Amino acid sequence: MTLMKKLLATAGVFGAAITIAGAAHAAKISISCGAVGQELALCQEGVDAWAAKTGNEVSVISTPNSTTERLALYQQILAAGSADIDVFQIDVIWPGILGNHFIDLNDHMAEEAKAHFEAIVANNTFEDRLVAMPWYTDAGVLYYRKDLLEKYGEPVPETWEQLTATAQKIQEGERKAGNDKMWGHVFQGRAYEGLTCDALEWVVSYNGGSVVEPNGDISINNDAAKEAIRTAAGWVGTISPEGVLGYAEEEARGVFQSGNSVFMRNWPYAWSLANSADSPVKGKVGVAALPKGGEDGRSAAALGGWQLSVSKYSENPELAADLVKFLTSYEEQKRRAIKGSYNPTIADLYQDEEVLSVNPFFGDLYDTFVNAAPRPSTVTGSNYNKVSSEFWQAVHGALSGNQTADEALTGLERSLKRIKRSGW
């Protein structure tokens, strides 16, 4: 059993699909793909197209949906210098953490990189090397039930306070009407990287800073941030089920898509699934920018998205780079946008009529996607995981009612100062 198989078995995840065999001298490479929503199916289709074109074989490896678990798995595989995975799907916050293990893609697709969002290409450049090509970008958005807002005469909320009041009103009304499973709002409340994204949006929306500022200052222990966390904590058990404390993206989508929540915070991928043929809420869903933190706040969406990197331990780096070039191309990103609502990283696709006809909010929320709030991964470097872990644990403690917002953020500040002593 290879190292990869042992680690995936330990993680409780293993999936591999082999494409059709090609020519007699065809090579065989592998790629890791996520499995949130339609991710795995769309990855497999793209890989199959490249395999049919080149005559090579590719194994698609399904990895844990939890970004926290997936990073730990990658770090074990790469630290061992394993050649088991040639192409890695990596989070937008990982180039600085994993970059030493990847080849410089400038040697293979420097010209193609110019068509992608400049900020993401810069994010993926580690020590002057392009260690990952942008595959799709993400930003948190607000999903809402158009039919229910119309039924109750409520507008799309522009502040979190308005969302809270509207959610409470519709939840109570629908429960009186017989749907005792109806909730007002669902989001990612589990203690993992997803909660860092949600909580960062809350804090930034109240003008509470970015946890750690670009100059390295720790800013999280302030009144605006405490108000943001206090507001979110007030949702649990009132307009959000207590189970939200264990929700990642797919659990939240499951509640919303089954018709049992008025609002949902999630990524754009949920759009096509909410409007799929068998969806109970098909045609009833709208998408908007996330609310502001009060009248003086701002809408804030966490920057997400995934990239493709080639392992420097690969036995076929040229072929692996060619697969990355194919999967990140205009045509492939267009296919994924139309079939799965995955946001392209190529600006021209936001003016493509076929893409916009399927995803009209891509045009309406263009500014949201290009101005999303980054997590403090660049400034904290290799310590980002520790910073994020401390942040989501503190927020989860407040959401759970184990600490007040003041206690949670005061303790978080102390923890971050300790981490900073080792440098960032």
C-alpha positions as CSV (number, residue, x, y, z in Angstrom):
1,M,0.0,0.0,0.0
2,T,1.4,3.4,-1.0
3,L,1.8,6.2,1.6
4,M,-1.1,8.0,0.0
5,K,-3.4,5.1,0.3
6,K,-2.4,4.5,3.9
7,L,-3.1,8.2,4.8
8,L,-6.4,8.3,2.9
9,A,-7.5,5.2,4.6
10,T,-6.7,6.7,7.9
11,A,-8.6,9.8,7.0
12,G,-11.6,7.6,6.1
13,V,-11.5,8.8,2.5
14,F,-10.4,7.0,-0.6
15,G,-11.6,7.3,-4.1
16,A,-9.8,6.8,-7.4
17,A,-11.1,6.7,-10.9
18,I,-8.9,5.7,-13.8
19,T,-9.6,7.2,-17.2
20,I,-9.5,5.3,-20.4
21,A,-6.2,3.8,-21.4
22,G,-4.4,5.6,-24.2
23,A,-1.5,4.7,-26.3
24,A,1.0,1.9,-25.5
25,H,3.4,4.3,-24.0
26,A,0.9,6.4,-22.2
27,A,1.9,7.8,-18.8
28,K,-0.2,7.6,-15.7
29,I,-0.5,10.6,-13.3
30,S,-2.8,11.5,-10.5
31,I,-4.7,14.6,-9.2
32,S,-6.4,15.3,-5.9
33,C,-9.8,16.9,-6.0
34,G,-12.3,18.0,-3.5
35,A,-15.8,16.6,-3.3
36,V,-18.0,19.4,-2.1
37,G,-21.1,19.7,-4.2
38,Q,-20.3,18.8,-7.8
39,E,-16.5,19.3,-7.4
40,L,-15.5,15.7,-7.9
41,A,-17.8,15.0,-10.9
42,L,-16.7,18.2,-12.7
43,C,-13.0,17.4,-12.0
44,Q,-13.4,13.9,-13.3
45,E,-15.1,15.2,-16.5
46,G,-12.3,17.7,-17.1
47,V,-9.6,15.0,-16.5
48,D,-11.3,12.6,-18.8
49,A,-11.3,15.2,-21.6
50,W,-7.6,15.8,-21.1
51,A,-6.9,12.0,-21.0
52,A,-8.9,11.4,-24.2
53,K,-7.0,14.3,-25.9
54,T,-3.5,13.2,-24.9
55,G,-3.9,9.4,-24.5
56,N,-2.6,9.4,-21.0
57,E,-4.2,8.0,-17.8
58,V,-5.2,10.0,-14.7
59,S,-6.3,8.8,-11.3
60,V,-8.7,11.2,-9.5
61,I,-8.1,11.1,-5.8
62,S,-11.0,12.2,-3.6
63,T,-9.7,14.0,-0.4
64,P,-11.5,15.1,2.8
65,N,-14.1,17.9,2.4
66,S,-12.8,19.6,5.5
67,T,-10.0,22.0,4.5
68,T,-8.4,21.5,7.8
69,E,-8.2,17.7,7.4
70,R,-7.1,18.0,3.8
71,L,-4.2,20.3,4.6
72,A,-3.0,17.9,7.3
73,L,-3.2,15.1,4.7
74,Y,-1.2,17.1,2.1
75,Q,1.4,18.0,4.6
76,Q,2.1,14.4,5.5
77,I,2.2,13.3,1.8
78,L,4.5,16.2,0.8
79,A,6.7,16.0,3.9
80,A,7.5,12.4,2.9
81,G,8.5,13.4,-0.6
82,S,5.8,11.0,-2.0
83,A,5.2,10.9,-5.7
84,D,1.7,9.4,-5.2
85,I,0.0,12.7,-6.2
86,D,1.2,14.7,-9.2
87,V,-1.4,17.6,-9.1
88,F,-2.7,19.0,-5.9
89,Q,-5.9,21.1,-5.5
90,I,-4.9,23.7,-2.9
91,D,-6.8,26.4,-1.0
92,V,-6.1,30.1,-1.7
93,I,-4.4,30.4,1.7
94,W,-2.0,27.5,1.2
95,P,0.7,28.8,-1.4
96,G,2.8,30.1,1.5
97,I,2.4,27.0,3.6
98,L,3.0,24.4,0.8
99,G,4.9,26.4,-1.8
100,N,8.3,24.8,-1.2
101,H,6.9,21.4,-2.4
102,F,5.7,22.7,-5.8
103,I,7.4,23.4,-9.1
104,D,7.4,26.9,-10.7
105,L,4.6,27.0,-13.2
106,N,6.0,30.1,-14.8
107,D,8.2,27.7,-16.8
108,H,5.1,26.1,-18.3
109,M,2.3,28.7,-18.5
110,A,3.5,32.2,-17.7
111,E,1.6,33.6,-20.7
112,E,-1.6,31.9,-19.8
113,A,-1.4,33.3,-16.2
114,K,-1.8,36.8,-17.6
115,A,-5.5,36.2,-18.4
116,H,-6.3,35.4,-14.7
117,F,-7.1,37.9,-11.9
118,E,-3.8,39.6,-11.1
119,A,-4.5,39.5,-7.4
120,I,-4.9,35.7,-7.3
121,V,-1.8,35.2,-9.4
122,A,0.1,37.4,-7.0
123,N,-1.3,35.4,-4.1
124,N,-0.1,32.2,-5.7
125,T,3.4,33.5,-6.3
126,F,5.7,32.3,-3.5
127,E,9.3,33.5,-3.4
128,D,9.0,34.7,-7.0
129,R,7.7,31.3,-8.2
130,L,4.2,30.7,-9.5
131,V,3.5,27.7,-7.4
132,A,-0.2,27.4,-8.3
133,M,-2.5,28.3,-11.2
134,P,-6.0,29.8,-10.3
135,W,-8.8,27.3,-10.9
136,Y,-11.8,29.0,-9.4
137,T,-12.4,31.8,-7.0
138,D,-14.9,32.1,-4.2
139,A,-16.5,34.7,-2.1
140,G,-19.2,34.3,0.6
141,V,-22.7,35.3,-0.6
142,L,-26.2,35.4,1.0
143,Y,-28.8,33.0,-0.4
144,Y,-32.4,33.9,0.4
145,R,-35.9,32.6,-0.4
146,K,-37.5,35.0,-2.9
147,D,-40.9,33.5,-2.4
148,L,-40.9,33.8,1.4
149,L,-39.6,37.4,1.4
150,E,-42.4,38.3,-1.1
151,K,-45.0,36.4,1.0
152,Y,-44.1,38.4,4.1
153,G,-43.5,41.7,2.4
154,E,-39.8,41.9,3.4
155,P,-36.9,43.3,1.3
156,V,-33.5,41.6,0.9
157,P,-31.8,42.6,4.2
158,E,-28.9,45.0,3.9
159,T,-27.7,44.7,7.5
160,W,-27.3,41.8,9.9
161,E,-29.8,43.4,12.2
162,Q,-32.4,43.4,9.3
163,L,-31.6,39.8,8.5
164,T,-32.1,38.8,12.2
165,A,-35.5,40.5,12.3
166,T,-36.7,39.2,9.0
167,A,-35.5,35.7,9.7
168,Q,-37.3,35.7,13.1
169,K,-40.6,37.0,11.5
170,I,-40.7,34.4,8.7
171,Q,-39.5,31.6,10.9
172,E,-42.4,32.2,13.3
173,G,-44.9,32.7,10.5
174,E,-43.9,29.5,8.7
175,R,-43.9,27.5,12.0
176,K,-47.4,28.7,12.8
177,A,-48.4,27.6,9.2
178,G,-47.3,24.1,9.9
179,N,-43.5,23.8,9.0
180,D,-42.0,23.2,12.5
181,K,-38.6,22.6,10.8
182,M,-38.3,26.1,9.4
183,W,-35.3,28.2,10.6
184,G,-34.2,31.7,9.8
185,H,-30.5,31.4,8.9
186,V,-27.9,28.7,8.5
187,F,-24.2,29.2,8.0
188,Q,-20.8,27.4,8.7
189,G,-20.6,27.2,12.5
190,R,-18.4,24.1,12.9
191,A,-14.9,24.7,14.5
192,Y,-12.9,24.6,11.3
193,E,-11.5,26.9,8.6
194,G,-15.0,27.6,7.3
195,L,-15.9,29.3,10.5
196,T,-12.8,31.5,10.1
197,C,-14.3,32.6,6.8
198,D,-17.8,33.3,8.2
199,A,-16.4,35.1,11.3
200,L,-14.0,37.2,9.3
201,E,-17.0,38.4,7.3
202,W,-18.9,39.3,10.4
203,V,-15.9,41.2,11.9
204,V,-15.0,43.0,8.8
205,S,-18.6,44.0,8.2
206,Y,-18.7,45.8,11.5
207,N,-15.4,47.5,10.7
208,G,-13.6,45.4,13.3
209,G,-10.5,44.7,11.3
210,S,-8.9,41.6,9.8
211,V,-7.8,39.8,13.0
212,V,-4.2,40.4,12.1
213,E,-3.6,43.5,9.9
214,P,-1.3,43.6,6.8
215,N,1.4,45.3,8.9
216,G,1.3,42.4,11.4
217,D,-0.6,44.2,14.2
218,I,-3.1,42.0,16.1
219,S,-6.4,43.9,15.9
220,I,-9.1,41.4,16.9
221,N,-9.7,42.6,20.5
222,N,-11.9,45.6,19.8
223,D,-15.5,46.7,20.4
224,A,-16.6,46.4,16.8
225,A,-15.4,42.8,16.5
226,K,-17.0,41.9,19.8
227,E,-20.3,43.4,18.6
228,A,-20.0,41.2,15.4
229,I,-19.4,38.0,17.4
230,R,-22.1,38.9,19.9
231,T,-24.6,39.3,17.1
232,A,-23.8,36.0,15.5
233,A,-23.9,34.2,18.9
234,G,-27.4,35.6,19.4
235,W,-28.6,33.6,16.3
236,V,-27.8,30.2,17.7
237,G,-30.9,28.6,19.2
238,T,-33.1,31.6,18.0
239,I,-33.0,31.9,14.2
240,S,-30.4,29.2,13.7
241,P,-30.5,25.6,15.0
242,E,-28.1,24.7,17.7
243,G,-26.9,22.1,15.2
244,V,-25.3,24.9,13.2
245,L,-22.4,24.6,15.5
246,G,-21.5,21.4,13.6
247,Y,-22.4,22.7,10.1
248,A,-19.9,23.0,7.3
249,E,-20.9,24.0,3.8
250,E,-22.8,20.9,2.8
251,E,-24.8,20.6,6.1
252,A,-26.0,24.2,5.7
253,R,-26.9,23.6,2.1
254,G,-28.8,20.5,3.0
255,V,-31.1,22.5,5.4
256,F,-31.6,25.4,3.0
257,Q,-32.1,23.3,-0.1
258,S,-34.7,21.1,1.6
259,G,-36.7,24.3,2.1
260,N,-36.1,24.7,5.8
261,S,-34.3,28.0,6.1
262,V,-35.0,31.5,4.9
263,F,-31.4,32.6,4.6
264,M,-28.0,30.8,4.1
265,R,-24.4,32.0,3.9
266,N,-22.5,29.8,1.5
267,W,-20.2,29.9,-1.6
268,P,-21.4,30.3,-5.2
269,Y,-21.3,26.6,-5.9
270,A,-24.7,26.1,-4.1
271,W,-26.5,28.1,-6.8
272,S,-26.7,25.4,-9.5
273,L,-27.5,22.8,-6.9
274,A,-30.4,24.8,-5.4
275,N,-31.8,25.2,-8.9
276,S,-31.3,21.6,-9.9
277,A,-34.2,19.6,-11.3
278,D,-34.9,17.7,-8.1
279,S,-34.4,20.7,-5.7
280,P,-37.4,21.6,-3.6
281,V,-36.4,25.3,-3.8
282,K,-35.8,25.4,-7.5
283,G,-36.7,28.8,-8.9
284,K,-37.3,30.2,-5.4
285,V,-33.8,31.3,-4.5
286,G,-32.1,34.7,-4.8
287,V,-28.4,35.6,-4.2
288,A,-27.2,38.9,-2.8
289,A,-24.1,40.4,-1.2
290,L,-23.7,39.6,2.5
291,P,-25.3,42.2,4.9
292,K,-23.4,45.1,6.5
293,G,-22.7,45.3,10.2
294,G,-25.1,48.0,11.0
295,E,-25.8,51.2,9.1
296,D,-22.1,52.3,9.3
297,G,-20.8,48.9,8.4
298,R,-19.8,47.4,5.0
299,S,-20.6,44.2,3.1
300,A,-17.7,41.8,3.4
301,A,-17.1,38.5,1.7
302,A,-14.2,36.2,2.6
303,L,-11.9,35.4,-0.3
304,G,-11.9,31.7,-1.1
305,G,-11.1,29.6,-4.1
306,W,-8.9,26.8,-5.2
307,Q,-5.7,26.4,-7.2
308,L,-3.8,23.6,-8.9
309,S,-0.2,22.9,-8.2
310,V,2.3,20.4,-9.5
311,S,4.4,18.4,-6.9
312,K,8.1,18.7,-7.3
313,Y,8.2,15.0,-6.4
314,S,6.2,14.1,-9.5
315,E,7.8,11.6,-11.9
316,N,6.0,13.3,-14.8
317,P,6.0,17.1,-14.1
318,E,5.7,18.0,-17.7
319,L,2.5,16.0,-18.2
320,A,1.2,17.2,-14.8
321,A,1.7,20.8,-15.8
322,D,0.0,20.2,-19.1
323,L,-3.0,18.8,-17.2
324,V,-3.1,22.0,-15.0
325,K,-2.9,24.2,-18.1
326,F,-5.9,22.3,-19.6
327,L,-8.0,22.4,-16.5
328,T,-7.4,26.1,-15.8
329,S,-8.1,27.2,-19.4
330,Y,-10.9,29.5,-20.6
331,E,-12.9,26.6,-22.1
332,E,-12.7,24.5,-18.9
333,Q,-13.5,27.3,-16.5
334,K,-16.5,28.2,-18.8
335,R,-17.7,24.6,-18.6
336,R,-17.4,24.5,-14.9
337,A,-19.2,27.9,-14.5
338,I,-22.1,26.8,-16.6
339,K,-22.5,23.3,-15.1
340,G,-21.5,24.0,-11.5
341,S,-21.6,27.8,-10.9
342,Y,-17.9,27.8,-10.0
343,N,-16.5,31.3,-10.4
344,P,-13.9,31.7,-13.1
345,T,-10.6,33.4,-12.4
346,I,-10.4,34.7,-16.0
347,A,-12.0,38.2,-16.1
348,D,-13.3,37.8,-19.7
349,L,-15.7,35.0,-18.6
350,Y,-17.7,37.5,-16.5
351,Q,-18.8,39.1,-19.8
352,D,-19.5,35.8,-21.5
353,E,-23.3,35.7,-22.3
354,E,-23.6,31.9,-21.9
355,V,-22.0,32.1,-18.4
356,L,-24.2,35.0,-17.3
357,S,-27.4,33.5,-18.6
358,V,-26.9,30.6,-16.2
359,N,-25.4,32.6,-13.4
360,P,-26.9,36.1,-13.5
361,F,-25.5,37.0,-10.1
362,F,-21.9,36.7,-11.5
363,G,-22.5,40.1,-13.2
364,D,-24.4,41.7,-10.3
365,L,-21.9,40.7,-7.7
366,Y,-18.7,41.1,-9.8
367,D,-17.4,43.7,-7.3
368,T,-18.0,41.3,-4.4
369,F,-15.9,38.7,-6.1
370,V,-13.0,40.9,-7.1
371,N,-12.9,42.8,-3.7
372,A,-13.3,39.9,-1.3
373,A,-11.6,40.2,2.1
374,P,-8.5,38.0,2.3
375,R,-7.7,36.0,5.4
376,P,-4.5,37.0,7.1
377,S,-2.5,34.2,5.6
378,T,0.1,36.3,3.8
379,V,1.2,38.3,6.8
380,T,1.2,35.4,9.2
381,G,2.9,33.0,6.7
382,S,3.6,29.5,8.1
383,N,1.9,30.5,11.3
384,Y,-1.5,31.1,9.6
385,N,-2.8,27.7,10.6
386,K,-2.2,28.4,14.2
387,V,-3.8,31.8,13.9
388,S,-6.8,30.5,12.2
389,S,-7.2,27.7,14.6
390,E,-7.1,30.0,17.6
391,F,-9.6,32.3,15.8
392,W,-12.2,29.7,15.0
393,Q,-11.9,28.1,18.4
394,A,-12.5,31.4,20.2
395,V,-15.5,32.2,17.9
396,H,-16.9,28.7,18.4
397,G,-16.6,29.1,22.1
398,A,-18.7,32.3,21.9
399,L,-21.3,30.8,19.6
400,S,-21.6,27.8,21.9
401,G,-22.2,30.1,24.9
402,N,-19.2,28.8,26.7
403,Q,-17.6,32.3,26.7
404,T,-18.8,35.8,26.1
405,A,-17.6,37.6,23.1
406,D,-15.4,39.8,25.3
407,E,-13.8,36.8,27.0
408,A,-13.3,35.0,23.7
409,L,-11.6,37.8,21.9
410,T,-9.5,38.9,25.0
411,G,-8.2,35.3,25.3
412,L,-7.7,35.2,21.5
413,E,-5.5,38.3,21.6
414,R,-3.3,36.7,24.3
415,S,-2.9,33.5,22.2
416,L,-2.1,35.4,19.0
417,K,0.6,37.4,20.9
418,R,2.2,34.1,22.0
419,I,2.2,32.8,18.4
420,K,3.6,36.1,17.1
421,R,6.7,35.7,19.3
422,S,7.9,33.0,17.0
423,G,7.7,35.6,14.2
424,W,5.5,36.5,11.2
